[in-house]
Amino acid sequence: DPFHYLLPSGKKIRGLRTGHVDFSSSFRFGVLPGFPRRDMGQDWEVVLSVRYDDGHAQSGQVERHDDATTLARRILMHVPVAAYYPNNFAKSQYLEWNSRHAGHNEDFSSCNGFDCPFWLESPGIGSPTTEWCWAGSFFWHLKKCLQYKAGKSIVIQVQVGAELGEGQVIEGRMAEHLGIKLVRIHCPEKFHRDNAKLITQQLGDAGILIWNGASSYFTAKEHPDWRMPGAENLRRGPAL
């Protein structure tokens, strides 16, 4: 059964396919991987480091189907891996509200997370709100992943094109600061028919998944000739 999640207690939570991408599970009411049930001892297994998408994920809209980041998230979901995706959550609202720490990180690139005032005043207490600086929130989630997975905590950095985004460089420094393993997967282009294969192979090389080499279904209707592996072709790798 590829649609399951193994809790630290050893209990296996099984789920059912609800579509090509998503599956439902008693792990939570919704989609795995999603927000973890910390009252059940769950937390993020990996943290994704990606370029900011200008709010598309938060609004429920996508600029175009099957860009490299979308494919990486979908492949991890198939394995399945509970991956924190920062673009899903609004942050840095303090800059608009003129509330706590006004003026902090106005350029979005002068905070390292571990020195963020939002983190320093409430480390490990509660969850970051939309008011928090994005960097402090990212660092908070890294700490949660580290506490849950210890030496197997991972940051998966999706590099698209020749360079990382400014925020991704900072996120890499946070991972280094905490001693978390950083796995970088690289797609030369944001949209390419071979991206799914490139991403799956690189995640396999990093031990995050095991792929049998088969591609089971087409991607979105915008690209009917692009294929990617489904859950029946993937399983969790030794790095997890």
Stockholm file with secondary structure:
# STOCKHOLM 1.0

chainA/1-240         DPFHYLLPSGKKIRGLRTGHVDFSSSFRFGVLPGFPRRDMGQDWEVVLSVRYDDGHAQSGQVERHDDATTLARRILMHVPVAAYYPNNFAKSQYLEWNSRHAGHNEDFSSCNGFDCPFWLESPGIGSPTTEWCWAGSFFWHLKKCLQYKAGKSIVIQVQVGAELGEGQVIEGRMAEHLGIKLVRIHCPEKFHRDNAKLITQQLGDAGILIWNGASSYFTAKEHPDWRMPGAENLRRGPAL
#=GR chainA/1-240 SS CCSEEECTTSCEEEEEECSSSCEEETTBSSCSSSSCCGGGTCCCSEEEECCCCTTHHHHTCCSSTTCHHHHHHHHHHHTTCCEECGGGSCCCTHHHHTCTTTTTTTTSSSCCSTTCHHHHHSTTSSCCCTTSCHHHHHHHHHHHHHHHHGGGCEEEEEEESSSCCHHHHHHHHHHHHHTCEEEEEEESSSSCTTHHHHHHHHHHHTTSEEECSCCCEECCTTCTTCEECCGGGEEECTTC
#=GC SS_cons         CCSEEECTTSCEEEEEECSSSCEEETTBSSCSSSSCCGGGTCCCSEEEECCCCTTHHHHTCCSSTTCHHHHHHHHHHHTTCCEECGGGSCCCTHHHHTCTTTTTTTTSSSCCSTTCHHHHHSTTSSCCCTTSCHHHHHHHHHHHHHHHHGGGCEEEEEEESSSCCHHHHHHHHHHHHHTCEEEEEEESSSSCTTHHHHHHHHHHHTTSEEECSCCCEECCTTCTTCEECCGGGEEECTTC
//
